[in-house]
Amino acid sequence: MWWRQTSREFEASKGEKNRRKMNRLVSSGAEPGIIAYHDGQPVGWCAVAPRSEYPRLSTSRILKPLDDRPVWSIVCLFVERGHRGRGVSSALIVAAVDFVRERGGKTVEAYPVEPKKRMPDAFAFHGLAVSFSRAGFREAARRSATRPVMRYEIKT
């Protein structure tokens, strides 16, 4: 819910209130992302939606819009600790592109990190640039040394 709210809204709803907001969002029929399963158990999550659903992106100096094109945004990836390093995030990225394609989207944007040195997994929740590159994303802009804006153009 962090990307879907202003700082003030998120802070006022921290914890259980934000969980309830996400539950209401899903219960309304919205599809705020995709889930990866292994043996019937959820092991990963990817938040993907039209950029317009993430107002915080527009207020970011680093992640502000590149142009007026309608894009879908991948803002968060999470893989359960026991399944990290097994390609789950890469599979989620590919599945997110398919998810967007099925809904008529033409451009997928992501805001991964490209750390200068090894970083704790908890700080890589935007995904790693190398994973997006492997999935066919290309760097579209770089307003920060460690945060490229990457895009995938869906061929029709």
N, C-alpha and C positions, 0 to 999 in steps of 0.2 A: 504493500500500500504506500510505501515511501514515495515512489515516483508519481503516484496518482493524486497526491495532495501537496498543499503548501507546507512549509516547515511548521507553521503554527498549527495547521490542521493535524498533521502527523503527531506532533508532540501532545496535542490535546487528546488524541485517540490511542496513544501508545499502549501496546499489550493487547489485552482482551478486546477492547473496543475496535482496534484495527482487524483483529481476527474475525470479529462479527461483521465488519464492513466487507471483508473479502468473502465471507460466507454468503452475505446478501448479494454480492456481485455475481457469484457463481449461481446462486439460487434463482437469480433473475433470468438466467439463460445466457448470460455473457460468457465468453470464453477467454479468460485473462491469460491463458498460457497452455502449456502442454506438460504432461507428466511422463516420465520414463519408468517402466516397470521391469523387474527381474523376478521371474518365478511368481508372478502375481502380486508382488509387493512394490510399492512406489519407492524408487531409489534416486529420482532426479526430477527437477522442475526447471522450466524455462518460461519466463514472463515475456510474452510477445503480444503486441497489439498495435493498432494504428498510433502513430506518434502523438496524435491529438489527445489520446487518452492519458498521456503522461505530461501534464502541464509543467512539471519541474524541469523537463528537458529544455523548454523554451527560455527559462530564466537562468540557465547555466551559461557562463561565459565560454566554457570549453565545449559544451554539447549543444549549443544553440543551433537552430536550423542552418543547413548549408545553402538551401535554395527553397523554392516554393513547391517543389515536387511532393506529392503525397507519399509518405513512406510509412512502413511498419517498423517498429523498433523492438529490438531484443534488449531488455534492460537488466535482466537478472538471470543467472544460472546457478543452480544449486545441485550438488551431487552428494548423496549420503557418504560419510567418511569411508565406510567399508567398500564402496564401489568407485572411489576415485582412482584415477590412473588406469582405468579400463576402457576408456573411449566413450563413456556415457555422455559427457558434455559435447563431444563431437557429434554423436548421434542425435542429441537434442537440437543442436544447431541445424543439422540437415533436416530434421523433422519440422523445425520451426519454419524453414524456408518452404517446405511442402505445405504446411498449415496456411501460410500466407498465400501461396499460389492457389490453393483450393478456395480461398475467399476472395480471389480476384486481385490481390495485391501485385504490384509490379517491382517494387523496390523494398529491400529489407536493409535496415540500418542497425548497426551494433556499436557499442561503446566500450570495448574491452580494455583491459590493462596490458601494458607491455613493460613489466617491471625490469629495472636495471639489474636486480639481483633477486635471488629466491625470496618469495614472500609467503607468509602464512596463508593457507587455503582460504581462511575466513575473509581475507581481503581481496580475493579473486572472484567475488560473486558477480562481477560483470563479464566474466569469462576472460580467457587469455587470447591475445591477438593471434598467436600461432594457430590456435584451434579454428578461429574464423578464417584465416588464410587457407588452411587445409580444406575448408568447406567451400572455397571459391570466393570468399569475400575479398574485396580490394580496398586499400586505404583511400578514402575520399578527402580527408582533411586531417590535420594534426595541429591542434591548438595548445597541446601540452606534450612534453617529452615522453610521457608514459601513457597517454590516453588517445590513441588514434580513433577517428570516426571511420568506420568501415561500412562498405555497402556491397550488397549482392543484387544484381539486376536479373530479374526473372525473365527468361526468354519465353515468348509466346508462340 
